[in-house]
């Protein structure tokens, strides 16, 4: 079974079928996906700008991170619970969509980087300013690539 | 009085048509508009979450506001510039869009809410600046802010869909709300 076969099977599932046959379901889920994007981006930006020393400088980096984290995770869950149904409704189109592959692979890297690299280092003591700034910058680039490539799915 | 003449006038501009039909510029502007949502609504949501007493409870509200809101303003400026360009590219259809009309009303309400907070509610901020959970009036404006901007995002996304466009058969209420010109509808 090829990867394309897998994508065809996924598209045939009832959830994708339900979204395709509905007039308003796709736009509705898409709009929630955008609301999630705003929260996801906001929590990423506030933490990363702090790492770059561009906001909340009077507050410890770990505190800024840990306060934003529950909402970052909430936003991530919103993105997955809306993004997966959206994808299931058009798997074959996505298979041939370069932007989607860029988005999905960068998303994997961004999630691993955020939880396993950025957050682990930030919550340690005595991390140099240069290291913190670099972590913030890499995080911003990764997440904005995910978002930009995501929007571009609709154009390509 | 109708602002339709203004949309018609923009529509006569060669640049308006060029922008609408451009292969890269229109998608780039729209992508910028969507990505700036994170900087604008996203950072504003962080401030609102603080005012609701849900996040950064040990940080004074004034610290969060002074430190985060400048970035929100940057996001807002990007939203306005790209938003105006998007309207400029497709003026007449957008002018008649039911979704766009609701969106504009919501933005006005959100602006009133912001001004109300800034000039009235925050007057006695010293009393609750350090409070983990601020008074009800403060939490209400924060909740209103989140609600209104979520509706703006929703209606903004829906502008792309043509369900209520004047060039399709529509019920009377749509024709009224969208301000469709009857003669035009008849010829189409």
Interface residues (C-beta under 8 A of the other chain):
Chain A: X23 X27 X30 X31 X34 X35 X37 X38 X39 X40 X41 X42 X43 X44 X45 X46 X49 X54 X55 X56 X57 X58 X59 X63 X64 X67 X68 X70 X71 X144 X147 X148 X151 X152 X155
Chain B: X27 X30 X31 X34 X35 X37 X38 X39 X40 X41 X42 X43 X44 X45 X46 X49 X54 X55 X56 X57 X58 X59 X63 X64 X67 X68 X71 X149 X150 X153 X154 X157 X158 X160 X161 X163
